[in-house]
Amino acid sequence: MLYWSGMKTSDFDYQLHPELIAQTPLEPRDHSRLMVLKRDDGSVEHRRFFELVDFLRAGDVLVFNDSRVIPARLSGRKADTGGKVELLLLHRLGEARWEALVKPAKRIAIGTRIEIEGGNKILAEVIGVGEDGTRLINFSDEAPLPQLGQVPLPPYIKSPLADPERYQTVYARVSGSVAAPTAGLHFTPELLQAIGQKGVHMLFVSLHVGLDTFRPVKEDDPLKHPIHKEYGSLSPEVAAELSRAKAEGRRVICVGTTTVRLVETAAQGRDSGKIQPFEGWADLFILPGYQFRMVDGMITNFHLPRSTVLMLACAFASRDFIKKAYQEAISQRYRFYSFGDAMLIL
């Protein structure tokens, strides 16, 4: 795979004043701002998200990630000392067995037993340590965990969320993510209805957002960054519709970088414009120089500096165009990150 020569992580850095980090979601959902980037002429247009329908055409295919955020943040205490412990569940690996992040990690060794707060003597035992600092946890009973956990918000959001459903898309269906596919947070049932009435085909795939959302790229060379795999599925029906759309010259527009990543993963090793059903772990790292096989357009939020998702956006629209757009977004005081405004790249 041919990537941009001489690429550095610092090429994807920018400065953002903390007051531009959205702490609460905008109401209604579809009234957030929408920056429209057109790659063919380099133009930038400022609209509102509910005006997205103006840029869609009959026959377009809009692909959504229907993954639902699980209540993955658990509080507990060490059984021997009573010290506080926080767990962030990442992946279910088997019955009552999970991969998780723990705090304080340095004090949680193999054999540590944790009493989960709010539970009826539910114990979590550390039975393994991953190379990336994660822990393998075995629970005495996992059935009550959804009632005991909380939906985890990103660390840059300091304000409590009054309604946990506001950190879910309105079409979230398949539980498994530890962070929301945030580009989809802007859609309302009414907007989805208007999009359908225009003759746009709406398809749904699932990619469960995982650890990489919480981990910045620390290496100077992004190619040395170990991308974390995420579990996803793309059905035979969706694969057939996507292949048909490409064959007929209709646009495939993905809602969110997670959707882009899954669709492009399913298209690997295929002729351009063809895609196969997929179910498994996706570990595709999309960087500038990547040749997109399926995606013609993308809806995305504004991302953290030095992040893998910002690198993906730069791969799709060019680093210079994204840099220009971000500078304009800052000057126009757009709202950034999970609860922030959106961008449509065509």
N, C-alpha and C positions, 0 to 999 in steps of 0.2 A: 504494500500500500504506500503510495507516494504522498509524503507530507511536506509541508512548507519547510524549506531548508533554513537552518540556523534559528529555528523557533526557540524562544525562551518564555518561561512563565511570566516574567516581568512584562512581556509584550501585551499581557492581558490584565494589566493593573490599571486602576484609576482611583481618584480620590472622591469620596462622597461624604458630605456633611451628615452627621447622624440624624438631623431633623428631617431629612428626606426619606428615612427608612420608615415605611408605613407601620404603625403599631396596631391599628385597628382596621378592619375591612370597611370599605365604602358601601353605603346603602343607597339605592338598590345595587345589587351586584354589577349589573351591566352599565352603570353610569361612571365607571372608572374611565380614565383617558386611554386612548388608543393611538399610538404612533404608527403610521403606515409607511413602510419602507419598500420602494420599488427598485428592484435590482437592475432592471433594464435601462432606466434613465437616472438612477441615483437620487431620485426625489424623496422628500420627507413630507408627510402630511399629518396634521394633528386633528384627531376626531375623538368621538366618544365610543365606548365599546359596543353599544347597541346599534351603532352605525356599521358594524362589521358586515351586515347583510348587503350593504351597498357595494362591497368589493367581491362578493361571491357571485358565481354564475350558475345557471341551471346545468346540471350534470357534474358539477364539482363534487369531489368526495372529501368530506371532513371526517378525520379520524380522531377519536377521543380515547383517553385512558380512563377506564371506569374503576380503577383501583380505589379502595376505600381505606382511610387511615384507621389503624387499630389503636385501642387505648393501651399503648405500648410502654408508657412510663409507670413504673411501680416503685413504691417506697417500702423500705424494710429496715430491719435492724439485725446486726450480727448476733447469732444465737448465743455466743459465748461472752461477748463484751457489751452488747446493747448498742454498739456504735451504728450510726445512721448509714444506710446504703441506698443508693438509687440505681435502678436497673432500667435500661432501655432495650426492649426486645427488638431484635432485628429480623431474624428468620426462624420459622418453625422447622426443626430438623427431624422431628419424629414425635411420637406420643410423649407429651409432657417434657419435651426436650427442645431448648431454644438456644440460638446464638444471641448474645446480648452485649451491650456496653454497660460497664458498671463504674460507679463513683463511690468512694475513692479507689481507683483501679489498683494502685500500688499495694493496698492493704487487703486485697481480695485474692487470695491464693487458692489453688486447688484444695478441695476439702472444706472450704469455708461454707458454713450453713447460715442461711439468711431467713429470718421470719418475716413474711410479707404482712405489712400493716393492713388492718381491716379484714383480714382473712381469718378463717377458723383453723388456726394452727397450720397454715400452708407454709411449707418449708421449700426453699430453693437452695440446692447444693451445687457448688462450682465443681465440675468434673473435668474441665479442660481449659486451656489457655491458647488462644490463637496467636499467630505471628503478628497480627495487626493490633494486638491488645484486647481483642474481644474475649469473652468468656463463654464456655459451653455450660449451660445451666440445666439441671434436672429438677423439675417441680414435683412435689409430692401429690399435687392435684392441680391440673391446669384449667379445669372447667370454670372456676369462679374468676379467673384472671380478667376477663373482659369487664366484670363489674368492679374490680378492685383497681384497675389501671386508669390512667388519664391519657387523653390525646396529647401527644407531645408537640409543643410549638417550637419553632427554631429559636436558637439562643439569642438572636438579635431582636426578638419580640419580647418586650419587657412588660407589656400590659396584659392582664388576664383577659381571657376570652369569655364573654358572658354566655354565648351559645356555642358549644363545641361543634355543632353541625355547620357552623359558618366556616370551619376549616375542612369541610368536605365539599366536593362538587355536588351539584344537584342530581347528577346521574351516577354517583359513586355506588358500586354494587358488590364488587369482589374484594373482601377484606384481605389486607396483607401489607399495606404501606406503613412506614413510620414517619412519613412526611407527605403532604398533599401534592399531587400534580397541579401546581398552583395556576398554570395558565387557564385551567378549566374553571377556576373559581369565579370567573366573570360571567359565566353563562347562567341565564334564568330559563325556566320552562317556557316563558313567553318568547324569548329570543330563539330558543331551539325550535319552537313552532313556526316562527317567521322564517327561519332558515330552511326548514322543511318545505314550507309553502312556496319557496322560490325554486324548488326542484333540486336542492342540494341533497346528496346521499350522505347519511350520517352512519358511520361504522364505529364499533367499539372493540378495543383491545385492552389487555390488562398487563401492566408492568408495575410491580410493587417497588416503590421507591425505597432505597435502602441506605446503607452506611455512607456512600460517597456524598450525599447531600450535606452531611455534617463534617466532612473532611476536606480541608483546603489542599490545593496542590503545593507541596513544600519544596519539591525538587526544582532546581533551576531549569532543567530540561524536562518539559512536560511528558516526553516520551518515556521517561523513567518512572512516572507516576503509576502505581499499581491500581488500576481501575477496579472498583468493587463490582462484583456481579450482582445482578438483580433478576428475580424470577418473573417470567412473562409468558403470555400465551396469546396467539393469534390464530383464530379458527380457520378451518378450510373455507367456510362461507366468506369470511372477510378477505382471505387470500385470493379467492376467485374474483370477487368484486374489484379488488385493487388491480389485479392483472388485467381485467376487462377494461377498467377506466384508462389505464396506461395505453392499452392497445387502441383505444378509441380516441386518444389524444385529450382526455379529460384530466383536469388538475387534481392532484392528491395533496391536500393541505392537512398538516398534522397540528393538533392542539397540544402544545407542550414539547419540551425536549425529550421527555420520557417516551412519548409516542413516536417521535422521530427515531429514537434509538432502537425501539423494538421493531418498527417497520423496516428500518435499514438492516437490522440484524437478520430478519427473516428473508431479506433479499440478497444476502451474501452468497456468493458462489453461483448466482443465477445470471442469466442474460438480463441486460438492462430492461426494465419494464415488466419483469416477471417476479413473482414472489410465491413462496410456499408456506403452508401452515407451519406454525412454530409453537413449541412448548418446551421450556427449559430455562437455563440460566443465560442471560444476556450479559456479555462483557465487552461489547464493542465500544472503543474509545474513538470518538469522532473529533478530529483536529483539522485545522486548515490544510488544504491539499486533498482532503477526502473527496472522492467522487460519489455524489449521491445517486442512488439507483432508482428510487421511487418518489422521493418527496419533492414537490414543486412549490410548496408554500408552508409557512410555519407561523403559529401564534405562540408567543412566549412572553414571560414577564421580564423585568430587568434583573440581572443576576449579580451575585457577589463577584468582586474582583478576584482574579486568579482561580476561578472555579472551572470545573470541567464543562459545566453547562454554558458558561460564557464562551469557552473555546468552541463548543459545538455551534453556537450562534455565529461566531466569526467564520467558521468553516462554511456555513451556508450563505452568508451575505458578504463576506470579506471582512478582515480585521479593520481596514480603514473605514468602511461604511458603518460598521458597528461602533467604532470609536467616535465617529462624527455624530451618530445618533445618540449615544450616551452623553456626549458633551451638550447636545441640544436639549436632551431630557433634563439634565441638571440645571441648565440655564432657564428652562421653562418650568422648573420645580415640579417635575413629575414625581410620583410616589414610587419608591423602589421596593423590590423583593417580594416576599410571599403575599402580602396584602396590598401590594402596590399596583401600579398601572401596567398596561400591556403593550405589546408590539406585534404588528402583523407584517411579516416579510414575504413579499411576492416576487 
